Amino acid sequence: MAFTTIDDPEAYFQVKIYTGTGSSAALTLDGDTDMQPDLVWIKERGGTQNNIVTDSVRGTNKNLYSDSTSAEAETTDNITAFGSDGFTVAGTGNETNGSSKTYVAWCWKESVTAGFDIVSFTGNATNRTISHSLSAVPKVVIVKGLVGTRHWATYTEMAGNTKGLYLNDTYAQTTETSWWNSTTPTSSVFTVGTSGNTNDDGNALIAYCFAEKQGFSKFGSYTGNGNADGPFLFCGFRPAMILGKNTSRVEDWFILDNKRDTFNPVDERLQPNSSGAESTVTTLGIDFCANGFKLRGATNQYNTDGETMIFMAFAEAPFVTSNGVPANAR
């Protein structure tokens, strides 16, 4: 039985780790399949540089910071080009290419097939719909205003259309009826309300829209049990990356991936809402399995007893390909 229509996840998502040189460098993704990324999110691993987010719709040299409410910054010292199988970093930016510093880049290709669309629009502070090109209902929409001080407003199907999360902060899930006008996205549009965080009057905004694709991406929630034998989450694939948040309390987001940790448990943590360095959770890891992931400990960030966590997971390999070939465990 096939579990996917995407046999090769590397055509749409890849993780890249590299060491900076301090000189302009064209970086090639490591996968067997070439992928020209449309969204590149970079974080220095060993230091306190910002999370840098660059996309092909806004263009190179235009940075957003997932750990900050800051406006878009136009620079020439970070990503200078998107290549046919990677991207180019300048030689002057410690955020992306400091000499001997280590980095990770999470890279997505914009594609209907893989359920990812980048949408730019100008706000008008009036309840309205915004078109997307997914031909499927997005389960996650992340909106960032490019002008002034604006939060990263995050909609998840798991929370519903009256709730919101701040990707740039530790806040628990809050009621935000003015973000999405209490309206669920459809296969053609998502709705924004009157809030400046999602519909800033007269100013540019960018939205990253994600629809779930069987065997490639999974967006869901789970209830923690507070012990080392934590929940197992079936995804239908071996994960390459997991982005998550405890929505019940003030707590950091987390990102885990298959390149910084090549064996289980996966415990090298970075935090989208923080410029902090990579840290190892010695009392907790998450096992990346052939068909999902398993919580292996108790912490407020991952597995608090009785509290709700949300996650976004992207595939390294499908559990079963369209030809019926099963994936191997790690």
N, C-alpha and C positions, 0 to 999 in steps of 0.2 A: 504494500500500500504506500503510495507516494504522499509525502507530507509537505511538498513544496513545489512551486513553479519556478523557483530561483535556485538552480543547482549550484551556482557560483556566486556566493555572497560577496566575494572580493571585487566583483564588477561594480558594486554599489556602496560598499563600506569597507574601510581598512584602517588599522591602527599602525602608526609609524613611530618608532623610537629612534632618536639620533643624538649625536653629540655635536654641539656647536663648534664652529671654526673661527668665528670672528671675521670671516670673509664671505662675500656673496657665494651662495651654494645652491645648485639645483638638486633637490632631493627626490629620489626615486622611491616609490612605494615598494614594499617587499613582496607583495602577492604575485602569484604566477600570472594573474590577469592584469593588464594595463587598466588604470582607472584615472580619468581626469576629474579631480574633485571640484565640487561647487561650494562646499562648506568645509573650511579647515579651522579647527579649534586646537590651539597649542597651549601647553602649560610647561613651564620649567619645572623639573622634578625636584631638584635639590635646593631651590631657593624660593624667594618670596616675590617673584615677578607675577604680574597679573595674568589671568586667563585671557588669551587673545583670540577673538572670533572674527574671521574674515570670510566673505562669500563672493561668488562671482556676479551676483546681481548688483551689489553695491560697488564691487570692483576692488582691485588690489590697492594697497596702501591706505585702506580705510578700516580702522580697527574699532571693535566693540570689546568690552571687558565684562565677562559674565559675572565677575565678583564685584561689580561697581554699577552705580546708577549713572555714571558719567555719559556725556554725549559721545557720539562717534568722533574719533580722532583721526585726522588725516596726516599720515606720516610717510616717510620713505625708508624706514628702518626695520620693517617686519616682512610680510609677504609681498613680493614684488611681481609674481607671476604664478598662474595656474598652468601646469604642464600636462602633456598627454598621459603621464603616469606619475604625477607628483606635483610639487610646487617649489618655488624658489624663494629663499629667504635672503634678506640683505645682510651685509656684514657689520652693521652698526647697532643692531638691536639686541640688548640682553634679554628681552622678552622672548625672542625666538631663535637667536643664534650667537649667544655669548661664547667666547672662546672657552672650550673644555667644559661648558655647562651641558647638562643632560636635559632632554626634552621628550615629550610625547605629543603626537598630533593625532586627533581623531578626525577622520576624513569621510565625507558623504558625497555621493553623486546625486544630483537632482534628477529624479526619474519617477514617472508614473508607475512603472513596473515595481519599483522598490518602495513606493509610497512616501516619497519625500518631495516637497515643493517649497520654494522660496518665493515669498510674495512681498512686493514693496507697494506702499500706498501712502497717500497724504491724508492726515486726519481732518475731521470737521466737527468733532465733539457732539455729533448727533447720532442717535441709534441708527445703525446701517449694516448692510451685508458687504463682505469683501469676497470676491471670487478667488477660487484656487483651481488648480489643474489636476487634482488627484483622481477624479472620477471615483472616489471612495470617501467615506466619512473619516475625517481626521480624528484620531483619539487624543492627540496632543497638539496644541498650538502654543508656540512661544513668541510673544510680541515684545519688541524693544523699540522705544522712541529714539530717534537719532539726534534730536535736538534737546538741549536742556537736561535736567536731572530727572530721569525716568527709571522706574523699576522694570525688571524682566518679568512681565506678566505671563503666567503659565496656566493654560487651561488643560485639564485632563478629563477624559471621559469618566475615569474612576471616581473623581470628586464631584463631577456634575457642573452644570452651567451657571450656578450661583456661587461657586467657590473659586478660589484662586490660590496659587502659590507664587512666591517670589524666588526665582532662580538665583538671584544675587544675594539672598539673605537667608537667615535661619528660621524665619517665622513659621509657626504651624499654619496649617491650612486655615484660610479665613473666608468669611462671606464677602464677596465682591460682586454685587449685582450690577454695578455700573461698568464692569469690565466687558462682559459678554452679553449684556442685556438679557440675562436669564434665558438664553437661546442656545440650543445645541447645534453644532455644525451639521451641515448636510454634505452630500457628495459633490456639491458644486460651490458652496459658500461657507464662510464662518461669519459670525456676527460680533460686532464690537459695539460697546455702549458709549457713554459720555465721558468716561474717565480719560484723563490725560495719559495714563499708562498704556492704553490700548487705542486711543483715537485722539491724539493731541492736535488741537485745532490749528490748522494751517501748516503743520510740520510733518516731515517724513518719518515713516515707521517701517520696520521690517518684520515679517512673520515667517517663522519656520514651522511648517505643517507636516505632521507625520500620521500616515494611515498604517494600520497593522497589516502585515503581509505574512501569510502562513509560511513557516519555514525560514523566514528572514528576520522578522521583527515581532516583538511581543511587548505589549504595554499592559500592566495590570497592577494589582494590589494584593497584599497578604496581611494576615494578622500574626504578630510575633507571639512566640511562646516562652521567650526568656530563658532558653537553655541550649546546651551544645547540640542537641538533636533538634535543630530548627526545621522550619517548613521546607519542603521541596516545591519548587515552582516549575511546572512543565512549560517549556517554550516551543518544543518541536525542533530545536537545534542546539548545537554546542555554542555557547555565547562567545563573542569576541569582546563585547563591552556591556557593562551594566551601569546605568545611571539611576540613582534612587534617592528617596527622602522619607524620613519619618514625618508623616503629615499630622500626627497627633500632638506634637510638642515642638518647642523651640529646639532645633537641632540642625547640624550641618547636612547638606547634600553629600553624596559620595559618588565617585567614579572608580570602577575596577575594570581591568582589561586583560587580554590574553598575551600582550607583548611585554608589559612590565612584569607580569607574573606568568611564567611558562609552565608551572606545575601547581597542583592543589596543595593546601588551600590558597586561594587568591586573596591577598591581604595588603597589597601596596595601594594605599588610598590617596586619592586627590579629591579636592572639594571645589565644585563650581562656584560656590559663594565666597571662596577665600583664596587669597594669594599665597597662602601657606604652602610650605614644602610638602612633598610626599611623605607619608608616615605609614609605618607598619603596625597593624592592629594585632599584637602578639597573642591576644586572648581570643581572637575571632578571625575566622576566614570564611570564605564562601567557596564551595567546590563548583567549578564549571564542569558540568556533566554533558554527556552526548546529547541529551534531550532537554536540558534546562539547568537549573542551579539549586544548590542545597545550602542552607544556612548552617554554620558549624559553631555557633557560639551566641552569647547574649551581650548586647550592647544597646544603648538608647538609639544609636544611629541605624542599626540594621534589624534588631530582633528584640524589641521590648515586649514583655508579656502583655498581651491584650491590646496593644496599640497597632495602628495601621501604617504600613509602609507602601509607597507606590514605587514602580520601577519602569524603566525603558531598557529593553535588551535588544541587541543586534547580533546577527549570526556570524560565526566563523565557518560553520558547516551545518547543513541541514541534517536532521536526525535520519531521514530517509529521502533520497533523491527522487526525482520524477521517474527514474528508471528502476526504482526499488532498491538502490544500493544504500545500506546503512552506514552511518558515520561511526568512527571510532571514538572511544572515550579518550581523555587526556592521558 
